[in-house]
Amino acid sequence: MFTVLSYRLTAAPFHLPEGVIGAFFLIYLVGTLTSTQIGGLAMRFVRRTALYTCHYRVTPPQST
């Protein structure tokens, strides 16, 4: 999926540079790391507690 995405984003109408497209792979890396984290938390705690904990650790605080 990411290979096809990179080809599409370099072509018209987007014409994004390779560095920007490479940043999309960081999204995959973040998903890998957070899934490992949530898996470890789910083994130690109840699944719902683990999901809430991981959400609050990954999500930046919102200003009011």
All heavy atoms as TSV, in Angstrom:
chain	resi	resn	atom	element	x	y	z
A	1	MET	N	N	0.815	-1.187	0.000
A	1	MET	CA	C	0.000	0.000	0.000
A	1	MET	C	C	0.862	1.255	0.000
A	1	MET	O	O	0.580	2.198	-0.718
A	1	MET	CB	C	-0.916	-0.005	1.217
A	1	MET	CG	C	-1.760	1.234	1.277
A	1	MET	SD	S	-2.852	1.161	2.676
A	1	MET	CE	C	-2.828	2.847	3.149
A	2	PHE	N	N	1.924	1.274	0.804
A	2	PHE	CA	C	2.740	2.475	0.870
A	2	PHE	C	C	3.511	2.704	-0.420
A	2	PHE	O	O	3.779	3.842	-0.784
A	2	PHE	CB	C	3.703	2.406	2.060
A	2	PHE	CG	C	3.003	2.610	3.374
A	2	PHE	CD1	C	2.775	1.550	4.219
A	2	PHE	CD2	C	2.574	3.862	3.742
A	2	PHE	CE1	C	2.134	1.733	5.420
A	2	PHE	CE2	C	1.928	4.066	4.935
A	2	PHE	CZ	C	1.703	2.995	5.785
A	3	THR	N	N	3.866	1.645	-1.134
A	3	THR	CA	C	4.566	1.814	-2.402
A	3	THR	C	C	3.661	2.471	-3.420
A	3	THR	O	O	4.063	3.412	-4.113
A	3	THR	CB	C	5.043	0.444	-2.922
A	3	THR	OG1	O	5.818	-0.175	-1.910
A	3	THR	CG2	C	5.841	0.586	-4.179
A	4	VAL	N	N	2.445	2.019	-3.510
A	4	VAL	CA	C	1.491	2.608	-4.447
A	4	VAL	C	C	1.203	4.056	-4.061
A	4	VAL	O	O	1.114	4.936	-4.919
A	4	VAL	CB	C	0.186	1.777	-4.481
A	4	VAL	CG1	C	-0.866	2.455	-5.341
A	4	VAL	CG2	C	0.473	0.377	-4.986
A	5	LEU	N	N	1.106	4.314	-2.778
A	5	LEU	CA	C	0.852	5.674	-2.304
A	5	LEU	C	C	1.976	6.611	-2.735
A	5	LEU	O	O	1.714	7.730	-3.189
A	5	LEU	CB	C	0.709	5.673	-0.781
A	5	LEU	CG	C	0.453	7.016	-0.124
A	5	LEU	CD1	C	-0.900	7.569	-0.535
A	5	LEU	CD2	C	0.533	6.880	1.381
A	6	SER	N	N	3.212	6.167	-2.638
A	6	SER	CA	C	4.334	7.033	-3.015
A	6	SER	C	C	4.327	7.329	-4.510
A	6	SER	O	O	4.624	8.458	-4.922
A	6	SER	CB	C	5.658	6.410	-2.600
A	6	SER	OG	O	5.866	5.188	-3.256
A	7	TYR	N	N	3.986	6.358	-5.334
A	7	TYR	CA	C	3.901	6.615	-6.776
A	7	TYR	C	C	2.792	7.608	-7.100
A	7	TYR	O	O	2.954	8.491	-7.931
A	7	TYR	CB	C	3.656	5.318	-7.552
A	7	TYR	CG	C	4.854	4.417	-7.600
A	7	TYR	CD1	C	4.735	3.065	-7.326
A	7	TYR	CD2	C	6.108	4.902	-7.939
A	7	TYR	CE1	C	5.827	2.221	-7.382
A	7	TYR	CE2	C	7.210	4.074	-7.994
A	7	TYR	CZ	C	7.059	2.740	-7.716
A	7	TYR	OH	O	8.150	1.913	-7.770
A	8	ARG	N	N	1.672	7.481	-6.438
A	8	ARG	CA	C	0.556	8.379	-6.706
A	8	ARG	C	C	0.853	9.812	-6.275
A	8	ARG	O	O	0.453	10.763	-6.926
A	8	ARG	CB	C	-0.706	7.894	-5.979
A	8	ARG	CG	C	-1.190	6.564	-6.415
A	8	ARG	CD	C	-2.268	6.732	-7.394
A	8	ARG	NE	N	-2.833	5.433	-7.738
A	8	ARG	CZ	C	-3.742	5.296	-8.636
A	8	ARG	NH1	N	-4.227	6.337	-9.248
A	8	ARG	NH2	N	-4.189	4.106	-8.927
A	9	LEU	N	N	1.549	9.964	-5.155
A	9	LEU	CA	C	1.802	11.305	-4.638
A	9	LEU	C	C	2.916	12.034	-5.383
A	9	LEU	O	O	2.994	13.261	-5.328
A	9	LEU	CB	C	2.133	11.240	-3.147
A	9	LEU	CG	C	0.966	10.838	-2.253
A	9	LEU	CD1	C	1.425	10.704	-0.817
A	9	LEU	CD2	C	-0.172	11.835	-2.347
A	10	THR	N	N	3.786	11.312	-6.101
A	10	THR	CA	C	4.800	11.989	-6.914
A	10	THR	C	C	4.237	12.442	-8.252
A	10	THR	O	O	4.793	13.332	-8.882
A	10	THR	CB	C	6.010	11.077	-7.181
A	10	THR	OG1	O	5.574	9.866	-7.768
A	10	THR	CG2	C	6.773	10.802	-5.905
A	11	ALA	N	N	3.137	11.864	-8.677
A	11	ALA	CA	C	2.539	12.206	-9.968
A	11	ALA	C	C	1.559	13.373	-9.814
A	11	ALA	O	O	1.315	13.870	-8.717
A	11	ALA	CB	C	1.820	10.989	-10.537
A	12	ALA	N	N	1.028	13.806	-10.942
A	12	ALA	CA	C	0.016	14.876	-10.945
A	12	ALA	C	C	-1.224	14.396	-10.223
A	12	ALA	O	O	-1.525	13.216	-10.237
A	12	ALA	CB	C	-0.321	15.255	-12.382
A	13	PRO	N	N	-1.943	15.167	-9.544
A	13	PRO	CA	C	-1.873	16.615	-9.334
A	13	PRO	C	C	-1.071	17.003	-8.093
A	13	PRO	O	O	-0.961	18.171	-7.766
A	13	PRO	CB	C	-3.330	17.003	-9.150
A	13	PRO	CG	C	-3.928	15.845	-8.442
A	13	PRO	CD	C	-3.211	14.644	-9.016
A	14	PHE	N	N	-0.450	16.036	-7.384
A	14	PHE	CA	C	0.196	16.335	-6.104
A	14	PHE	C	C	1.635	16.831	-6.267
A	14	PHE	O	O	2.014	17.813	-5.659
A	14	PHE	CB	C	0.151	15.111	-5.190
A	14	PHE	CG	C	-1.238	14.624	-4.944
A	14	PHE	CD1	C	-1.687	13.452	-5.534
A	14	PHE	CD2	C	-2.105	15.330	-4.140
A	14	PHE	CE1	C	-2.970	13.001	-5.313
A	14	PHE	CE2	C	-3.391	14.887	-3.912
A	14	PHE	CZ	C	-3.828	13.721	-4.513
A	15	HIS	N	N	2.463	16.107	-7.037
A	15	HIS	CA	C	3.863	16.451	-7.276
A	15	HIS	C	C	4.631	16.711	-5.975
A	15	HIS	O	O	5.352	17.691	-5.855
A	15	HIS	CB	C	3.985	17.662	-8.196
A	15	HIS	CG	C	3.385	17.453	-9.542
A	15	HIS	ND1	N	3.934	16.602	-10.478
A	15	HIS	CD2	C	2.268	17.968	-10.115
A	15	HIS	CE1	C	3.202	16.614	-11.568
A	15	HIS	NE2	N	2.176	17.432	-11.375
A	16	LEU	N	N	4.472	15.827	-5.004
A	16	LEU	CA	C	5.179	15.984	-3.729
A	16	LEU	C	C	6.619	15.493	-3.857
A	16	LEU	O	O	6.885	14.528	-4.573
A	16	LEU	CB	C	4.470	15.192	-2.631
A	16	LEU	CG	C	3.096	15.708	-2.217
A	16	LEU	CD1	C	2.478	14.775	-1.192
A	16	LEU	CD2	C	3.190	17.108	-1.656
A	17	PRO	N	N	7.562	16.132	-3.160
A	17	PRO	CA	C	8.948	15.647	-3.195
A	17	PRO	C	C	9.110	14.345	-2.416
A	17	PRO	O	O	8.285	14.003	-1.562
A	17	PRO	CB	C	9.737	16.784	-2.538
A	17	PRO	CG	C	8.754	17.600	-1.796
A	17	PRO	CD	C	7.415	17.380	-2.430
A	18	GLU	N	N	10.206	13.652	-2.701
A	18	GLU	CA	C	10.426	12.338	-2.090
A	18	GLU	C	C	10.563	12.416	-0.574
A	18	GLU	O	O	10.179	11.498	0.140
A	18	GLU	CB	C	11.676	11.679	-2.683
A	18	GLU	CG	C	11.498	11.203	-4.105
A	18	GLU	CD	C	11.722	12.321	-5.116
A	18	GLU	OE1	O	12.174	13.424	-4.728
A	18	GLU	OE2	O	11.433	12.104	-6.298
A	19	GLY	N	N	11.122	13.511	-0.075
A	19	GLY	CA	C	11.264	13.666	1.375
A	19	GLY	C	C	9.937	13.723	2.094
A	19	GLY	O	O	9.770	13.146	3.174
A	20	VAL	N	N	8.976	14.396	1.507
A	20	VAL	CA	C	7.639	14.481	2.104
A	20	VAL	C	C	6.959	13.125	2.049
A	20	VAL	O	O	6.319	12.695	3.015
A	20	VAL	CB	C	6.794	15.552	1.379
A	20	VAL	CG1	C	5.365	15.551	1.868
A	20	VAL	CG2	C	7.420	16.927	1.553
A	21	ILE	N	N	7.132	12.444	0.951
A	21	ILE	CA	C	6.521	11.123	0.809
A	21	ILE	C	C	7.159	10.131	1.776
A	21	ILE	O	O	6.481	9.273	2.350
A	21	ILE	CB	C	6.618	10.642	-0.645
A	21	ILE	CG1	C	5.790	11.567	-1.541
A	21	ILE	CG2	C	6.154	9.217	-0.795
A	21	ILE	CD1	C	6.003	11.391	-2.997
A	22	GLY	N	N	8.457	10.275	2.001
A	22	GLY	CA	C	9.134	9.418	2.966
A	22	GLY	C	C	8.594	9.586	4.369
A	22	GLY	O	O	8.632	8.659	5.186
A	23	ALA	N	N	8.081	10.771	4.672
A	23	ALA	CA	C	7.500	11.018	5.994
A	23	ALA	C	C	6.259	10.163	6.230
A	23	ALA	O	O	5.911	9.880	7.377
A	23	ALA	CB	C	7.158	12.492	6.151
A	24	PHE	N	N	5.594	9.740	5.174
A	24	PHE	CA	C	4.428	8.880	5.335
A	24	PHE	C	C	4.809	7.533	5.947
A	24	PHE	O	O	4.004	6.904	6.617
A	24	PHE	CB	C	3.709	8.650	4.001
A	24	PHE	CG	C	2.863	9.815	3.583
A	24	PHE	CD1	C	3.301	10.688	2.603
A	24	PHE	CD2	C	1.640	10.044	4.177
A	24	PHE	CE1	C	2.535	11.753	2.215
A	24	PHE	CE2	C	0.864	11.117	3.807
A	24	PHE	CZ	C	1.307	11.982	2.819
A	25	PHE	N	N	6.045	7.110	5.717
A	25	PHE	CA	C	6.493	5.858	6.317
A	25	PHE	C	C	6.642	5.985	7.826
A	25	PHE	O	O	6.613	4.999	8.546
A	25	PHE	CB	C	7.794	5.395	5.675
A	25	PHE	CG	C	7.593	4.854	4.289
A	25	PHE	CD1	C	7.854	5.634	3.177
A	25	PHE	CD2	C	7.119	3.564	4.107
A	25	PHE	CE1	C	7.648	5.139	1.897
A	25	PHE	CE2	C	6.917	3.059	2.835
A	25	PHE	CZ	C	7.182	3.852	1.723
A	26	LEU	N	N	6.799	7.202	8.328
A	26	LEU	CA	C	6.842	7.415	9.771
A	26	LEU	C	C	5.500	7.074	10.411
A	26	LEU	O	O	5.453	6.634	11.559
A	26	LEU	CB	C	7.228	8.856	10.088
A	26	LEU	CG	C	8.653	9.240	9.735
A	26	LEU	CD1	C	8.880	10.723	10.009
A	26	LEU	CD2	C	9.641	8.395	10.488
A	27	ILE	N	N	4.424	7.266	9.667
A	27	ILE	CA	C	3.101	6.898	10.169
A	27	ILE	C	C	3.062	5.388	10.427
A	27	ILE	O	O	2.533	4.943	11.447
A	27	ILE	CB	C	2.009	7.323	9.169
A	27	ILE	CG1	C	1.987	8.841	9.041
A	27	ILE	CG2	C	0.649	6.787	9.578
A	27	ILE	CD1	C	1.126	9.361	7.913
A	28	TYR	N	N	3.639	4.634	9.520
A	28	TYR	CA	C	3.709	3.179	9.693
A	28	TYR	C	C	4.537	2.820	10.923
A	28	TYR	O	O	4.177	1.938	11.696
A	28	TYR	CB	C	4.309	2.551	8.437
A	28	TYR	CG	C	4.436	1.057	8.502
A	28	TYR	CD1	C	3.324	0.236	8.403
A	28	TYR	CD2	C	5.679	0.460	8.663
A	28	TYR	CE1	C	3.436	-1.140	8.462
A	28	TYR	CE2	C	5.809	-0.912	8.724
A	28	TYR	CZ	C	4.678	-1.701	8.621
A	28	TYR	OH	O	4.808	-3.052	8.692
A	29	LEU	N	N	5.640	3.537	11.122
A	29	LEU	CA	C	6.499	3.286	12.271
A	29	LEU	C	C	5.778	3.596	13.576
A	29	LEU	O	O	5.860	2.831	14.540
A	29	LEU	CB	C	7.773	4.119	12.166
A	29	LEU	CG	C	8.766	3.997	13.310
A	29	LEU	CD1	C	9.277	2.566	13.397
A	29	LEU	CD2	C	9.906	4.968	13.109
A	30	VAL	N	N	5.046	4.698	13.624
A	30	VAL	CA	C	4.284	5.052	14.829
A	30	VAL	C	C	3.237	3.978	15.126
A	30	VAL	O	O	3.050	3.578	16.273
A	30	VAL	CB	C	3.622	6.438	14.661
A	30	VAL	CG1	C	2.610	6.707	15.756
A	30	VAL	CG2	C	4.682	7.523	14.660
A	31	GLY	N	N	2.577	3.482	14.102
A	31	GLY	CA	C	1.599	2.408	14.297
A	31	GLY	C	C	2.236	1.141	14.831
A	31	GLY	O	O	1.669	0.459	15.690
A	32	THR	N	N	3.431	0.837	14.362
A	32	THR	CA	C	4.138	-0.342	14.850
A	32	THR	C	C	4.508	-0.193	16.317
A	32	THR	O	O	4.316	-1.117	17.114
A	32	THR	CB	C	5.405	-0.580	14.013
A	32	THR	OG1	O	5.032	-0.735	12.648
A	32	THR	CG2	C	6.152	-1.803	14.480
A	33	LEU	N	N	5.026	0.964	16.683
A	33	LEU	CA	C	5.440	1.185	18.066
A	33	LEU	C	C	4.253	1.213	19.028
A	33	LEU	O	O	4.314	0.641	20.113
A	33	LEU	CB	C	6.232	2.485	18.177
A	33	LEU	CG	C	7.565	2.496	17.445
A	33	LEU	CD1	C	8.195	3.878	17.528
A	33	LEU	CD2	C	8.494	1.443	18.002
A	34	THR	N	N	3.173	1.872	18.630
A	34	THR	CA	C	2.025	1.945	19.532
A	34	THR	C	C	1.322	0.595	19.652
A	34	THR	O	O	0.787	0.290	20.720
A	34	THR	CB	C	1.024	3.015	19.080
A	34	THR	OG1	O	0.635	2.769	17.730
A	34	THR	CG2	C	1.618	4.400	19.204
A	35	SER	N	N	1.334	-0.207	18.596
A	35	SER	CA	C	0.705	-1.525	18.716
A	35	SER	C	C	1.512	-2.426	19.642
A	35	SER	O	O	0.946	-3.235	20.377
A	35	SER	CB	C	0.531	-2.170	17.349
A	35	SER	OG	O	1.785	-2.453	16.771
A	36	THR	N	N	2.818	-2.260	19.637
A	36	THR	CA	C	3.655	-3.015	20.573
A	36	THR	C	C	3.377	-2.573	22.001
A	36	THR	O	O	3.275	-3.395	22.913
A	36	THR	CB	C	5.142	-2.811	20.233
A	36	THR	OG1	O	5.355	-3.198	18.892
A	36	THR	CG2	C	6.027	-3.619	21.141
A	37	GLN	N	N	3.244	-1.271	22.194
A	37	GLN	CA	C	2.939	-0.731	23.519
A	37	GLN	C	C	1.595	-1.230	24.028
A	37	GLN	O	O	1.475	-1.668	25.171
A	37	GLN	CB	C	2.887	0.796	23.442
A	37	GLN	CG	C	3.997	1.481	24.108
A	37	GLN	CD	C	3.786	2.986	24.067
A	37	GLN	OE1	O	2.873	3.500	23.432
A	37	GLN	NE2	N	4.644	3.688	24.745
A	38	ILE	N	N	0.590	-1.144	23.207
A	38	ILE	CA	C	-0.756	-1.528	23.644
A	38	ILE	C	C	-0.812	-3.032	23.892
A	38	ILE	O	O	-1.532	-3.484	24.791
A	38	ILE	CB	C	-1.829	-1.069	22.636
A	38	ILE	CG1	C	-3.216	-1.153	23.239
A	38	ILE	CG2	C	-1.805	-1.861	21.366
A	38	ILE	CD1	C	-3.481	-0.178	24.312
A	39	GLY	N	N	-0.049	-3.806	23.137
A	39	GLY	CA	C	-0.010	-5.246	23.374
A	39	GLY	C	C	0.574	-5.580	24.736
A	39	GLY	O	O	0.061	-6.428	25.457
A	40	GLY	N	N	1.637	-4.881	25.088
A	40	GLY	CA	C	2.233	-5.093	26.402
A	40	GLY	C	C	1.323	-4.650	27.530
A	40	GLY	O	O	1.219	-5.311	28.566
A	41	LEU	N	N	0.642	-3.530	27.350
A	41	LEU	CA	C	-0.295	-3.054	28.372
A	41	LEU	C	C	-1.499	-3.982	28.500
A	41	LEU	O	O	-2.002	-4.197	29.598
A	41	LEU	CB	C	-0.756	-1.637	28.044
A	41	LEU	CG	C	0.275	-0.531	28.227
A	41	LEU	CD1	C	-0.268	0.788	27.687
A	41	LEU	CD2	C	0.658	-0.391	29.685
A	42	ALA	N	N	-1.959	-4.507	27.377
A	42	ALA	CA	C	-3.124	-5.388	27.422
A	42	ALA	C	C	-2.812	-6.692	28.147
A	42	ALA	O	O	-3.697	-7.295	28.752
A	42	ALA	CB	C	-3.610	-5.685	26.000
A	43	MET	N	N	-1.563	-7.109	28.091
A	43	MET	CA	C	-1.182	-8.321	28.815
A	43	MET	C	C	-1.164	-8.082	30.329
A	43	MET	O	O	-1.418	-8.992	31.093
A	43	MET	CB	C	0.197	-8.808	28.358
A	43	MET	CG	C	0.241	-9.262	26.913
A	43	MET	SD	S	-0.791	-10.691	26.595
A	43	MET	CE	C	0.176	-11.949	27.383
A	44	ARG	N	N	-0.874	-6.846	30.736
A	44	ARG	CA	C	-0.767	-6.535	32.161
A	44	ARG	C	C	-2.080	-6.061	32.769
A	44	ARG	O	O	-2.344	-6.291	33.939
A	44	ARG	CB	C	0.281	-5.452	32.371
A	44	ARG	CG	C	1.676	-5.970	32.123
A	44	ARG	CD	C	2.745	-4.933	32.294
A	44	ARG	NE	N	2.441	-3.898	33.253
A	44	ARG	CZ	C	3.117	-2.784	33.373
A	44	ARG	NH1	N	4.121	-2.552	32.568
A	44	ARG	NH2	N	2.800	-1.886	34.274
A	45	PHE	N	N	-2.887	-5.357	32.002
A	45	PHE	CA	C	-4.119	-4.759	32.523
A	45	PHE	C	C	-5.326	-5.231	31.730
A	45	PHE	O	O	-5.199	-5.957	30.753
A	45	PHE	CB	C	-4.041	-3.224	32.445
A	45	PHE	CG	C	-2.871	-2.646	33.157
A	45	PHE	CD1	C	-1.814	-2.104	32.450
A	45	PHE	CD2	C	-2.808	-2.632	34.541
A	45	PHE	CE1	C	-0.723	-1.558	33.103
A	45	PHE	CE2	C	-1.724	-2.097	35.204
A	45	PHE	CZ	C	-0.678	-1.564	34.478
A	46	VAL	N	N	-6.466	-4.756	32.146
A	46	VAL	CA	C	-7.686	-5.002	31.381
A	46	VAL	C	C	-7.553	-4.266	30.051
A	46	VAL	O	O	-6.978	-3.189	29.987
A	46	VAL	CB	C	-8.913	-4.485	32.177
A	46	VAL	CG1	C	-10.195	-4.713	31.406
A	46	VAL	CG2	C	-8.969	-5.146	33.536
A	47	ARG	N	N	-8.089	-4.810	28.994
A	47	ARG	CA	C	-7.917	-4.215	27.663
A	47	ARG	C	C	-8.411	-2.781	27.587
A	47	ARG	O	O	-7.782	-1.929	26.990
A	47	ARG	CB	C	-8.639	-5.067	26.618
A	47	ARG	CG	C	-7.919	-6.341	26.351
A	47	ARG	CD	C	-8.577	-7.105	25.245
A	47	ARG	NE	N	-7.887	-8.369	25.081
A	47	ARG	CZ	C	-8.450	-9.454	24.643
A	47	ARG	NH1	N	-9.706	-9.451	24.306
A	47	ARG	NH2	N	-7.756	-10.563	24.530
A	48	ARG	N	N	-9.533	-2.484	28.180
A	48	ARG	CA	C	-10.078	-1.132	28.117
A	48	ARG	C	C	-9.138	-0.140	28.791
A	48	ARG	O	O	-8.883	0.940	28.277
A	48	ARG	CB	C	-11.457	-1.073	28.756
A	48	ARG	CG	C	-12.076	0.305	28.685
A	48	ARG	CD	C	-13.482	0.290	29.164
A	48	ARG	NE	N	-14.241	-0.546	28.229
A	48	ARG	CZ	C	-15.542	-0.654	28.233
A	48	ARG	NH1	N	-16.259	-0.004	29.112
A	48	ARG	NH2	N	-16.159	-1.424	27.365
A	49	THR	N	N	-8.591	-0.509	29.933
A	49	THR	CA	C	-7.640	0.352	30.627
A	49	THR	C	C	-6.395	0.564	29.779
A	49	THR	O	O	-5.865	1.666	29.706
A	49	THR	CB	C	-7.258	-0.269	31.981
A	49	THR	OG1	O	-8.434	-0.512	32.735
A	49	THR	CG2	C	-6.319	0.630	32.749
A	50	ALA	N	N	-5.942	-0.474	29.128
A	50	ALA	CA	C	-4.759	-0.366	28.282
A	50	ALA	C	C	-5.007	0.557	27.101
A	50	ALA	O	O	-4.149	1.363	26.738
A	50	ALA	CB	C	-4.341	-1.751	27.793
A	51	LEU	N	N	-6.172	0.478	26.497
A	51	LEU	CA	C	-6.495	1.357	25.373
A	51	LEU	C	C	-6.531	2.810	25.792
A	51	LEU	O	O	-5.994	3.682	25.116
A	51	LEU	CB	C	-7.833	0.955	24.747
A	51	LEU	CG	C	-7.826	-0.313	23.920
A	51	LEU	CD1	C	-9.240	-0.682	23.517
A	51	LEU	CD2	C	-6.958	-0.145	22.704
A	52	TYR	N	N	-7.160	3.098	26.921
A	52	TYR	CA	C	-7.216	4.484	27.399
A	52	TYR	C	C	-5.825	4.990	27.740
A	52	TYR	O	O	-5.480	6.123	27.449
A	52	TYR	CB	C	-8.133	4.608	28.607
A	52	TYR	CG	C	-9.598	4.474	28.278
A	52	TYR	CD1	C	-10.441	3.764	29.108
A	52	TYR	CD2	C	-10.136	5.050	27.146
A	52	TYR	CE1	C	-11.786	3.627	28.813
A	52	TYR	CE2	C	-11.460	4.920	26.835
A	52	TYR	CZ	C	-12.292	4.211	27.677
A	52	TYR	OH	O	-13.614	4.079	27.383
A	53	THR	N	N	-5.020	4.162	28.365
A	53	THR	CA	C	-3.672	4.570	28.745
A	53	THR	C	C	-2.829	4.876	27.517
A	53	THR	O	O	-2.136	5.890	27.467
A	53	THR	CB	C	-2.997	3.465	29.580
A	53	THR	OG1	O	-3.823	3.175	30.704
A	53	THR	CG2	C	-1.622	3.890	30.034
A	54	CYS	N	N	-2.888	4.015	26.525
A	54	CYS	CA	C	-2.109	4.235	25.310
A	54	CYS	C	C	-2.592	5.476	24.579
A	54	CYS	O	O	-1.802	6.244	24.056
A	54	CYS	CB	C	-2.183	3.014	24.404
A	54	CYS	SG	S	-1.068	3.121	23.002
A	55	HIS	N	N	-3.886	5.696	24.566
A	55	HIS	CA	C	-4.432	6.881	23.894
A	55	HIS	C	C	-3.902	8.148	24.534
A	55	HIS	O	O	-3.489	9.081	23.844
A	55	HIS	CB	C	-5.964	6.855	23.953
A	55	HIS	CG	C	-6.584	8.125	23.455
A	55	HIS	ND1	N	-6.605	8.457	22.122
A	55	HIS	CD2	C	-7.177	9.146	24.115
A	55	HIS	CE1	C	-7.201	9.641	21.984
A	55	HIS	NE2	N	-7.545	10.067	23.181
A	56	TYR	N	N	-3.882	8.203	25.840
A	56	TYR	CA	C	-3.429	9.412	26.517
A	56	TYR	C	C	-1.918	9.582	26.443
A	56	TYR	O	O	-1.425	10.699	26.522
A	56	TYR	CB	C	-3.895	9.421	27.973
A	56	TYR	CG	C	-5.378	9.653	28.069
A	56	TYR	CD1	C	-6.206	8.727	28.666
A	56	TYR	CD2	C	-5.957	10.793	27.530
A	56	TYR	CE1	C	-7.579	8.924	28.742
A	56	TYR	CE2	C	-7.326	11.005	27.586
A	56	TYR	CZ	C	-8.127	10.067	28.200
A	56	TYR	OH	O	-9.468	10.272	28.262
A	57	ARG	N	N	-1.174	8.505	26.260
A	57	ARG	CA	C	0.275	8.619	26.121
A	57	ARG	C	C	0.661	9.088	24.730
A	57	ARG	O	O	1.660	9.767	24.558
A	57	ARG	CB	C	0.941	7.278	26.412
A	57	ARG	CG	C	0.856	6.897	27.866
A	57	ARG	CD	C	1.417	5.544	28.121
A	57	ARG	NE	N	2.880	5.593	28.038
A	57	ARG	CZ	C	3.638	4.522	28.083
A	57	ARG	NH1	N	3.087	3.333	28.176
A	57	ARG	NH2	N	4.939	4.624	28.017
A	58	VAL	N	N	-0.123	8.730	23.705
A	58	VAL	CA	C	0.215	9.065	22.333
A	58	VAL	C	C	-0.374	10.407	21.919
A	58	VAL	O	O	0.257	11.181	21.214
A	58	VAL	CB	C	-0.279	7.952	21.366
A	58	VAL	CG1	C	-0.104	8.357	19.930
A	58	VAL	CG2	C	0.451	6.661	21.661
A	59	THR	N	N	-1.575	10.700	22.363
A	59	THR	CA	C	-2.265	11.921	21.958
A	59	THR	C	C	-1.689	13.116	22.701
A	59	THR	O	O	-1.622	13.111	23.924
A	59	THR	CB	C	-3.773	11.812	22.267
A	59	THR	OG1	O	-4.268	10.621	21.682
A	59	THR	CG2	C	-4.523	12.999	21.744
A	60	PRO	N	N	-1.277	14.159	21.980
A	60	PRO	CA	C	-0.764	15.361	22.662
A	60	PRO	C	C	-1.893	16.085	23.395
A	60	PRO	O	O	-3.049	16.023	22.974
A	60	PRO	CB	C	-0.205	16.220	21.531
A	60	PRO	CG	C	-0.830	15.704	20.295
A	60	PRO	CD	C	-1.210	14.280	20.535
A	61	PRO	N	N	-1.575	16.766	24.476
A	61	PRO	CA	C	-2.623	17.487	25.197
A	61	PRO	C	C	-3.194	18.613	24.354
A	61	PRO	O	O	-2.470	19.269	23.599
A	61	PRO	CB	C	-1.901	18.027	26.439
A	61	PRO	CG	C	-0.462	17.972	26.107
A	61	PRO	CD	C	-0.274	16.910	25.072
A	62	GLN	N	N	-4.493	18.823	24.476
A	62	GLN	CA	C	-5.153	19.870	23.718
A	62	GLN	C	C	-5.252	21.122	24.580
A	62	GLN	O	O	-5.586	21.049	25.753
A	62	GLN	CB	C	-6.544	19.421	23.296
A	62	GLN	CG	C	-6.517	18.234	22.366
A	62	GLN	CD	C	-7.913	17.763	22.015
A	62	GLN	OE1	O	-8.892	18.267	22.536
A	62	GLN	NE2	N	-7.993	16.792	21.137
A	63	SER	N	N	-4.957	22.247	23.974
A	63	SER	CA	C	-5.074	23.500	24.718
A	63	SER	C	C	-6.519	23.966	24.715
A	63	SER	O	O	-7.247	23.785	23.742
A	63	SER	CB	C	-4.178	24.570	24.095
A	63	SER	OG	O	-4.575	24.801	22.764
A	64	THR	N	N	-6.940	24.536	25.822
A	64	THR	CA	C	-8.327	25.007	25.918
A	64	THR	C	C	-8.401	26.490	25.799
A	64	THR	O	O	-7.489	27.221	25.922
A	64	THR	CB	C	-8.939	24.597	27.273
A	64	THR	OG1	O	-8.106	25.080	28.318
A	64	THR	CG2	C	-9.075	23.108	27.341
